[in-house]
Amino acid sequence: MSFFPKISFQLEVEEYLTKVFRNNELITALGTQEAEHKYQSLLSHLSHPPGFTTVRVNTHLTSVKHVKKLLFEEIQKQFKGLCVPVLEHPKLQDVLLIPVIGPRHDLKKHPSEVIVGAQCGYAVLRGAHVYVPGIISTSKLMKAGDLVSVYSDIEGKCKKGAKEFEGVKVFLGNGISELSRNEIFSSSGPLKGMGIRMIEPVYLSPSFDNVLPGHLFLQNLPSVVVSHILNPQPGERILDMCAAPGGKTTHLATLMRDQGEVIAMDKIANKVKKIKQNAELLQLNCIKAFCYDGTKALSVEKREDEQEGPPFLPESFDRILLDAPCSGMGQRPNMAYSLTLKEVTSYQPLQRKLFTVAVKLLKPGGVLVYSTCTITLSENEEQVTWALKTFPCLQLQAQEPHIGGEGMRGAGLSLDQLKLLQRFDPSAMTLQGTDINSLQDSRKDDLISLANKDCIGFFIAKFIKSNSK
């Protein structure tokens, strides 16, 4: 059941992806019809939000049971007594899952309209209210307190401040305006704060504005899995090479019980500031964040002993996470992907530069985990093939927990190698809505199984370094 249109790409990107998902290995294994069905299903899934909200509990400060109880009470309050379960994940002991209700087909549309930008729209589909910076256009007579219907301008064609918009727009639900049109588009400068309080979103999931900020962290399920696979131990020295905004960094520090050292790097200063803020909020002291380009993080000269930041000497880290910059095609929801083919294909060489530095910085016997939130072969399985050929010291390792599917055919890897990889593929399940009645009738195990599949597109590979050559 597809509520939104399939994700759209620029023509050259669409042609590129069609070849990826119709590669010879895949067609031979699945057959043309099944391969095509899986690809079309993936395109439909990408335009819809995941079926569950994933909450990682900050076990450094509190227990999962305590947060589960508080969350259940908060959700009942937000949903006006609607009984939506909060589920503990059996394989991820610090994760709580909240089913998303929707899409809701029975919502009445109001004459007063608000148009928001695509990114704001995607946040609304995952439980957020509408904040003023995300508003592009409103009906000309909108006042504070009005009932309004909210739409997303997925193609970015609406002009700021327009009084009506006839372009492609997607209905996100209904809300109450907190401000008038005049206040939103005031000449005295952009306002901050909430613009529309959503009361009937198409997808009903809880808002986490100021909800237990030090006790939980909102993350996509595969992003939580990554840190568990790296499995950092207390007292170790860990490197998170491309760390912003710090979700995985803080998770690594929590898994280490804040004992040892987590070095977090990102080359954008504002993003590094965000890592530090998250570490402070979650009260983690073993994190040291630096504004630095990961491709230059290997020191070619002897360092001063007291220097704690990058660049680092070879073989300085016990474990390294390379959650690499990528084309981001696995993110959901996304209805109109804007990158050009040149931009999409620019990531593979950058990832290889970062990977090469990571291998050199890793101690013999150390673990390197490589991950992306995209669906292409070139940034995922092809990178594994390249890494194994380029670095004989690396061996692919089994992943625990293994919750996603195996790797995708098309990069020349053996079936045994593909089984060691973890690819989260949203098309692995049927696109279906969830209503409150079907939720009450569902078994917990079935819901967990659904949550493991109905998440963003993601890829994980785990390597061990056997020697220093």
C-alpha positions as CSV (number, residue, x, y, z in Angstrom):
1,M,0.0,0.0,0.0
2,S,1.7,3.2,-1.2
3,F,0.3,6.4,0.3
4,F,2.9,8.7,-1.4
5,P,4.3,8.6,-4.9
6,K,7.6,6.8,-5.3
7,I,10.8,8.7,-4.7
8,S,11.9,10.6,-7.8
9,F,15.5,11.1,-9.1
10,Q,17.1,13.2,-11.7
11,L,17.1,11.2,-15.0
12,E,20.8,10.3,-15.0
13,V,20.6,9.1,-11.4
14,E,17.6,7.1,-12.2
15,E,19.3,5.4,-15.1
16,Y,22.4,4.8,-12.9
17,L,20.3,3.1,-10.2
18,T,18.3,1.0,-12.7
19,K,21.6,-0.5,-13.8
20,V,22.7,-1.1,-10.2
21,F,19.6,-3.0,-9.3
22,R,19.5,-4.9,-12.6
23,N,23.1,-6.0,-12.5
24,N,24.0,-9.5,-14.0
25,E,24.7,-11.2,-10.7
26,L,21.4,-10.0,-9.2
27,I,19.4,-11.0,-12.3
28,T,21.0,-14.5,-12.4
29,A,20.2,-15.1,-8.7
30,L,16.7,-13.6,-8.6
31,G,15.4,-13.5,-12.1
32,T,14.5,-10.3,-14.0
33,Q,11.0,-10.1,-12.6
34,E,11.9,-10.5,-8.9
35,A,14.9,-8.1,-9.2
36,E,12.6,-5.5,-10.8
37,H,9.9,-6.0,-8.2
38,K,12.4,-5.5,-5.4
39,Y,13.7,-2.3,-6.9
40,Q,10.3,-0.8,-7.5
41,S,9.3,-1.8,-3.9
42,L,12.4,0.0,-2.6
43,L,11.5,3.2,-4.4
44,S,8.1,3.1,-2.8
45,H,9.5,2.5,0.7
46,L,12.0,5.3,0.4
47,S,9.2,7.9,0.1
48,H,7.5,6.7,3.3
49,P,8.7,7.0,6.9
50,P,10.0,3.9,8.8
51,G,7.2,2.0,10.6
52,F,8.8,2.6,14.1
53,T,10.4,5.4,16.1
54,T,13.7,4.1,17.6
55,V,14.8,5.5,20.9
56,R,18.3,4.7,22.3
57,V,18.3,5.0,26.1
58,N,21.3,6.7,27.7
59,T,22.1,3.8,30.0
60,H,25.0,5.8,31.5
61,L,22.4,7.8,33.4
62,T,19.3,5.7,33.7
63,S,17.8,2.3,33.1
64,V,15.8,1.1,30.1
65,K,12.9,0.1,32.3
66,H,12.6,3.6,33.9
67,V,12.7,5.3,30.5
68,K,10.2,2.8,29.1
69,K,7.7,3.7,31.9
70,L,8.2,7.4,31.4
71,L,7.9,7.2,27.6
72,F,4.7,5.1,27.8
73,E,3.1,7.8,30.1
74,E,4.3,10.6,27.8
75,I,2.9,8.9,24.7
76,Q,-0.5,8.3,26.3
77,K,-0.6,12.0,27.2
78,Q,0.4,13.1,23.6
79,F,-2.0,10.6,22.0
80,K,-4.9,11.4,24.4
81,G,-5.1,8.0,26.0
82,L,-4.4,5.9,22.8
83,C,-2.6,2.8,24.0
84,V,0.5,2.5,21.8
85,P,3.1,0.0,23.1
86,V,6.8,0.8,23.9
87,L,8.8,-2.3,23.0
88,E,12.2,-3.4,24.3
89,H,14.4,-4.8,21.5
90,P,15.6,-8.3,22.5
91,K,18.9,-8.0,20.7
92,L,19.7,-4.4,21.5
93,Q,19.4,-4.0,25.2
94,D,19.4,-0.2,25.1
95,V,16.7,0.3,22.4
96,L,13.0,1.1,22.7
97,L,10.7,0.9,19.7
98,I,7.5,2.8,19.3
99,P,5.2,1.8,16.4
100,V,4.1,4.6,14.1
101,I,0.3,4.8,13.4
102,G,-0.6,5.6,9.8
103,P,-1.0,6.6,7.1
104,R,-4.4,7.9,8.1
105,H,-6.7,8.2,5.2
106,D,-9.7,9.8,6.9
107,L,-8.3,13.2,7.6
108,K,-10.4,16.1,6.4
109,K,-8.4,18.8,4.6
110,H,-9.0,22.5,5.5
111,P,-9.2,25.5,3.2
112,S,-6.4,27.3,5.0
113,E,-3.1,25.9,3.8
114,V,0.5,26.0,5.0
115,I,3.4,24.9,2.7
116,V,6.6,23.8,4.3
117,G,10.0,22.9,2.8
118,A,10.8,19.2,2.0
119,Q,13.2,18.7,5.0
120,C,10.6,20.2,7.4
121,G,8.0,18.0,5.8
122,Y,10.1,14.8,6.4
123,A,10.5,15.8,10.0
124,V,6.7,16.2,10.4
125,L,6.2,12.7,9.0
126,R,8.5,11.4,11.8
127,G,6.7,13.2,14.6
128,A,7.8,16.8,14.6
129,H,5.7,19.9,14.8
130,V,6.3,22.7,12.2
131,Y,8.8,25.4,13.2
132,V,8.8,28.8,11.7
133,P,12.0,28.5,9.6
134,G,10.4,25.6,7.8
135,I,7.4,27.5,6.6
136,I,7.5,28.7,3.0
137,S,4.0,29.9,2.3
138,T,0.6,30.3,4.0
139,S,-2.9,31.3,3.0
140,K,-3.3,35.0,2.9
141,L,-5.7,35.4,5.8
142,M,-4.2,32.9,8.2
143,K,-4.4,33.9,11.9
144,A,-3.1,32.4,15.1
145,G,-5.4,29.7,16.3
146,D,-6.6,28.7,12.8
147,L,-7.0,25.1,11.8
148,V,-4.7,24.6,8.8
149,S,-3.7,21.8,6.5
150,V,0.0,21.3,6.1
151,Y,1.7,20.4,2.8
152,S,5.3,19.7,1.7
153,D,6.8,21.3,-1.3
154,I,8.8,18.3,-2.3
155,E,10.3,19.8,-5.5
156,G,11.3,23.1,-3.9
157,K,9.3,25.2,-6.3
158,C,7.2,27.4,-3.9
159,K,8.3,31.0,-3.5
160,K,8.8,32.2,0.1
161,G,5.8,34.2,1.3
162,A,3.5,33.1,-1.5
163,K,-0.2,33.3,-0.7
164,E,-1.1,30.2,-2.7
165,F,0.8,27.4,-4.4
166,E,-0.4,25.2,-7.2
167,G,2.7,23.1,-7.7
168,V,3.4,19.5,-6.5
169,K,2.6,19.3,-2.8
170,V,2.1,16.4,-0.5
171,F,-0.5,16.4,2.3
172,L,1.2,15.9,5.8
173,G,-1.8,16.4,8.1
174,N,-3.6,19.1,10.0
175,G,-2.5,21.5,12.7
176,I,-3.3,24.7,14.6
177,S,-1.4,27.9,13.7
178,E,0.5,29.4,16.6
179,L,1.1,32.6,14.7
180,S,-0.5,34.7,12.0
181,R,0.8,35.0,8.5
182,N,2.0,38.6,9.2
183,E,4.0,37.4,12.2
184,I,5.6,34.5,10.3
185,F,6.7,36.7,7.3
186,S,7.5,39.8,9.4
187,S,10.0,42.2,7.9
188,S,11.8,42.5,11.3
189,G,13.5,39.2,10.6
190,P,12.8,35.5,10.8
191,L,11.0,34.3,13.9
192,K,12.0,31.2,15.7
193,G,9.8,28.7,17.6
194,M,6.8,26.7,16.7
195,G,4.7,27.8,13.8
196,I,2.1,25.0,13.5
197,R,1.2,22.5,16.2
198,M,0.4,19.3,14.5
199,I,-2.8,17.7,15.9
200,E,-3.8,15.3,13.0
201,P,-0.6,14.2,11.3
202,V,-0.9,11.6,8.5
203,Y,1.6,9.5,10.4
204,L,1.1,9.6,14.2
205,S,4.4,9.3,16.1
206,P,5.4,11.0,19.3
207,S,7.0,14.4,19.4
208,F,10.3,14.4,21.4
209,D,10.6,18.2,21.9
210,N,12.2,18.5,25.3
211,V,11.1,14.9,26.3
212,L,13.7,13.4,28.6
213,P,16.6,15.0,26.8
214,G,19.4,13.6,28.9
215,H,17.9,10.1,29.1
216,L,17.3,9.3,25.4
217,F,18.6,9.8,21.9
218,L,16.6,9.5,18.8
219,Q,18.4,7.3,16.2
220,N,17.5,5.1,13.3
221,L,17.7,1.5,14.2
222,P,20.7,0.6,12.0
223,S,22.7,3.5,13.5
224,V,22.3,1.9,16.9
225,V,23.4,-1.5,15.6
226,V,26.6,0.0,14.2
227,S,28.0,0.9,17.7
228,H,27.1,-2.6,19.1
229,I,29.0,-4.2,16.2
230,L,32.1,-2.1,16.9
231,N,31.7,-3.3,20.5
232,P,34.1,-0.9,22.2
233,Q,35.4,-2.0,25.6
234,P,36.2,0.1,28.7
235,G,39.7,1.5,28.7
236,E,40.1,1.3,24.9
237,R,41.0,4.2,22.5
238,I,38.3,4.5,19.9
239,L,38.2,6.8,16.8
240,D,34.9,8.0,15.3
241,M,36.2,9.5,12.0
242,C,33.1,11.3,10.7
243,A,31.3,11.7,13.9
244,A,28.7,14.6,13.7
245,P,26.2,15.0,15.1
246,G,27.4,12.6,17.7
247,G,24.7,9.9,18.1
248,K,27.2,7.1,17.5
249,T,30.0,8.8,19.4
250,T,27.9,9.1,22.5
251,H,26.7,5.6,22.1
252,L,30.2,4.3,21.9
253,A,31.1,6.2,25.0
254,T,28.1,4.8,26.8
255,L,28.9,1.2,25.8
256,M,32.4,1.7,27.2
257,R,30.8,2.9,30.5
258,D,32.6,6.3,29.9
259,Q,35.9,4.6,30.6
260,G,38.7,5.0,28.0
261,E,38.8,7.6,25.2
262,V,36.6,8.3,22.2
263,I,38.1,10.7,19.7
264,A,35.4,12.2,17.5
265,M,36.3,14.1,14.3
266,D,34.4,16.2,11.8
267,K,35.6,18.8,9.4
268,I,32.7,21.3,10.0
269,A,33.1,23.4,13.1
270,N,29.3,23.8,13.9
271,K,28.9,20.0,13.7
272,V,31.8,19.5,16.1
273,K,30.1,21.9,18.5
274,K,27.0,19.7,18.3
275,I,29.0,16.6,19.2
276,K,30.3,18.4,22.3
277,Q,26.8,19.6,23.2
278,N,25.4,16.0,23.0
279,A,28.3,14.7,25.0
280,E,27.6,17.3,27.7
281,L,23.8,16.7,27.7
282,L,24.3,12.9,28.1
283,Q,27.0,13.5,30.8
284,L,29.8,11.6,29.0
285,N,33.4,12.7,29.8
286,C,35.5,10.4,27.7
287,I,34.7,12.1,24.4
288,K,37.2,14.5,22.8
289,A,35.9,16.2,19.7
290,F,38.1,17.9,17.1
291,C,37.4,19.9,14.0
292,Y,39.6,18.0,11.5
293,D,39.5,16.5,8.0
294,G,39.6,12.7,8.4
295,T,41.5,12.2,5.2
296,K,44.5,14.1,6.8
297,A,44.3,12.4,10.2
298,L,47.4,10.3,9.8
299,S,50.6,11.9,11.1
300,V,53.6,11.5,8.8
301,E,56.0,12.9,11.4
302,K,56.7,12.1,15.1
303,R,54.2,14.1,17.3
304,E,54.7,16.0,20.5
305,D,53.8,13.6,23.4
306,E,51.4,16.1,24.9
307,Q,49.4,16.6,21.6
308,E,46.1,14.8,22.1
309,G,44.3,15.8,18.9
310,P,44.8,14.9,15.2
311,P,46.9,14.1,13.2
312,F,47.6,10.7,14.9
313,L,50.5,8.3,14.7
314,P,50.0,5.0,12.8
315,E,48.4,2.1,14.8
316,S,47.0,4.5,17.5
317,F,43.5,3.1,17.9
318,D,42.0,-0.2,19.2
319,R,38.8,0.3,17.2
320,I,37.7,2.7,14.5
321,L,34.2,3.6,13.2
322,L,34.1,5.0,9.7
323,D,30.5,6.0,9.2
324,A,31.4,7.5,5.9
325,P,30.0,10.6,4.1
326,C,27.7,9.1,1.5
327,S,25.0,9.8,-1.1
328,G,22.3,9.3,1.6
329,M,19.8,7.4,-0.6
330,G,18.7,5.2,2.2
331,Q,17.2,8.0,4.3
332,R,13.5,7.9,4.7
333,P,11.2,9.6,4.0
334,N,12.5,11.2,0.8
335,M,10.2,11.9,-2.1
336,A,12.5,13.9,-4.4
337,Y,16.2,13.1,-4.3
338,S,18.1,16.2,-5.5
339,L,21.7,15.1,-6.0
340,T,23.2,14.9,-9.5
341,L,25.0,11.8,-10.8
342,K,28.3,13.6,-10.5
343,E,27.6,14.3,-6.8
344,V,26.4,10.7,-6.2
345,T,29.6,9.2,-7.8
346,S,31.9,11.6,-5.9
347,Y,31.6,9.7,-2.7
348,Q,33.4,6.5,-3.6
349,P,36.9,8.1,-3.9
350,L,36.4,10.1,-0.7
351,Q,35.3,7.0,1.2
352,R,38.4,5.2,0.0
353,K,40.7,8.0,1.2
354,L,39.1,7.9,4.6
355,F,39.2,4.1,4.7
356,T,43.0,4.1,3.8
357,V,43.7,6.4,6.7
358,A,41.5,4.3,9.0
359,V,43.5,1.1,8.2
360,K,46.8,2.8,8.9
361,L,45.5,4.3,12.2
362,L,44.2,0.9,13.4
363,K,46.3,-1.3,15.7
364,P,47.1,-4.9,14.7
365,G,44.2,-7.0,16.0
366,G,42.0,-3.9,16.0
367,V,38.4,-3.7,14.6
368,L,37.3,-1.4,11.8
369,V,33.6,-0.9,11.1
370,Y,32.5,0.8,7.8
371,S,28.9,2.0,7.4
372,T,26.8,4.2,5.1
373,C,23.1,5.2,4.9
374,T,22.9,4.6,1.2
375,I,21.7,1.8,-1.2
376,T,24.3,1.9,-4.0
377,L,26.8,-0.9,-4.7
378,S,29.6,1.5,-5.4
379,E,29.6,2.9,-1.8
380,N,28.9,-0.4,-0.1
381,E,29.7,-3.9,-1.4
382,E,32.2,-2.6,-4.1
383,Q,34.0,-0.8,-1.3
384,V,34.4,-4.1,0.6
385,T,35.7,-5.8,-2.6
386,W,38.2,-3.0,-3.0
387,A,39.3,-3.0,0.7
388,L,39.9,-6.8,0.7
389,K,42.1,-6.5,-2.5
390,T,43.9,-3.4,-1.4
391,F,44.6,-4.3,2.3
392,P,45.7,-8.0,2.7
393,C,45.9,-7.4,6.4
394,L,42.1,-7.0,6.6
395,Q,39.6,-9.9,7.1
396,L,35.9,-9.6,7.0
397,Q,34.2,-10.5,10.3
398,A,30.8,-11.8,11.3
399,Q,28.6,-9.2,12.9
400,E,26.8,-9.4,16.2
401,P,23.9,-8.6,16.4
402,H,23.0,-9.4,12.8
403,I,19.6,-7.9,12.3
404,G,19.6,-6.7,8.7
405,G,19.8,-8.8,5.5
406,E,23.0,-10.0,3.8
407,G,25.0,-8.0,1.3
408,M,23.7,-7.4,-2.3
409,R,25.1,-9.3,-5.3
410,G,26.9,-7.4,-8.0
411,A,30.3,-6.6,-6.6
412,G,31.9,-10.0,-7.1
413,L,31.8,-11.1,-3.5
414,S,31.2,-14.7,-2.6
415,L,28.0,-15.9,-0.9
416,D,29.9,-16.5,2.3
417,Q,31.3,-12.9,2.2
418,L,27.8,-11.5,1.5
419,K,26.5,-13.3,4.6
420,L,29.1,-11.5,6.7
421,L,27.8,-8.1,5.6
422,Q,24.7,-6.4,6.8
423,R,22.4,-4.5,4.4
424,F,19.2,-3.0,5.8
425,D,16.8,-3.1,2.9
426,P,13.4,-1.5,3.4
427,S,12.0,-3.4,0.4
428,A,12.5,-6.7,2.4
429,M,8.9,-6.2,3.8
430,T,5.6,-5.3,2.3
431,L,4.7,-1.6,2.6
432,Q,1.8,-1.6,4.9
433,G,0.1,0.9,7.2
434,T,-0.5,0.4,10.9
435,D,-3.7,1.3,12.7
436,I,-4.4,1.1,16.4
437,N,-6.6,-2.0,16.0
438,S,-4.0,-4.0,14.0
439,L,-1.5,-3.0,16.6
440,Q,-3.5,-4.4,19.5
441,D,-3.8,-7.7,17.6
442,S,-0.1,-8.0,16.8
443,R,2.4,-10.3,18.7
444,K,5.4,-8.5,20.1
445,D,7.8,-10.8,18.1
446,D,6.1,-9.9,14.9
447,L,6.4,-6.2,15.7
448,I,10.1,-6.5,16.5
449,S,10.6,-8.4,13.2
450,L,8.8,-5.7,11.3
451,A,10.9,-2.9,13.0
452,N,14.1,-4.7,12.0
453,K,13.1,-4.5,8.4
454,D,11.0,-1.3,8.1
455,C,13.9,1.1,8.8
456,I,16.2,3.3,6.7
457,G,18.4,1.8,4.0
458,F,21.8,1.2,5.6
459,F,25.0,-0.9,5.1
460,I,27.6,-2.3,7.6
461,A,30.9,-4.1,7.1
462,K,33.2,-5.2,9.9
463,F,36.9,-5.9,9.5
464,I,39.7,-7.1,11.7
465,K,43.4,-6.1,11.1
466,S,45.6,-9.2,11.3
467,N,49.0,-7.6,11.2
468,S,50.8,-4.2,10.7
469,K,52.0,-4.8,7.1
